């Protein structure tokens, strides 16, 4: 498939979802591109694209198609050259991109931790037996069920503002959100406290912003090369390889985190039964250049320990 060559005189179009957090991310990409290339704001246009995942709020993601629901329409616009680049929360991204698209630009990663959010309680362990905790994440639900099997877990979809409103309305007494999103929206104070990664391993690529482009678009590649954050790229290469090998989706509770230490990557991975009744966790270390291979090797370890019926 061939695409029309970008017009250098036209605004550089940045595609995004329309949620407050997605718009913040798109504006941040525009800001760093302006800075890197000494361009004015009018050299860019932010294009909001409606995605299925934002329009269907009354069902769990696993029931309506999974992670691709947050990216499909944006990637179609990118393939059709209606936009020049697409900005994504990397934890929402499938591990495979459509033919013709490339994902090789990441901004510096934010706080990777989950946040405990509640109008009534200070900590997850303060919740009374039978209390209701809302979450749409299978990973978080399985981790909570493992630590607090006495809690009642309910579906809790929507953007940060929608979930906070649901808490105020008493739909649940607590929820978990990403610290990165709260920090970016200036809502850090909403977190009662962050949950350390030693207690709850985060989602793959949590806290990272990725920028997708057409493979054949040399102009976009040149623009994005100037803002790519190499250390985040090394972390995500390992984490996303782990996820891909595990065939991760919105129907699979998987957690993982890569940390760069002393020239190496320390990669931790965790798989859980959906009801939280069993958790298998392992880690691996190796050279930073071997992130993909490390992710695949750790996935093989976990799968070998789990057996064929673990995710059933």
Secondary structure, 3 states (H helix, E strand, C coil): CCCCCCCCCCCEEEEECCCHHHHHHHHHHHHHHHHHHCCCHHHEEEEECCCHHHHCCCCCHHHHCCHHHHCHHHHHHHHCCCCCEEEEEHHHCCCCCCCCEEEEEECCCCCCCEEEECCCCCCHHHCCCCCEEECCCHHHHHHHHHHCCCCEEECCCCCHHHHHHHHHCCCCCEEEEEHHHHHHCCCHHHCCEEECCCCCCCCCCCCCEEEEEECCCHHHHHHHHCCCCHHHHHHHHHHHHHHHHCCCCCCCCEEEEEEEECCEEEEEEEEECCCCCCEEEEEEEEEHHHHHHHHHHHHHHHHHHHCCCCCC
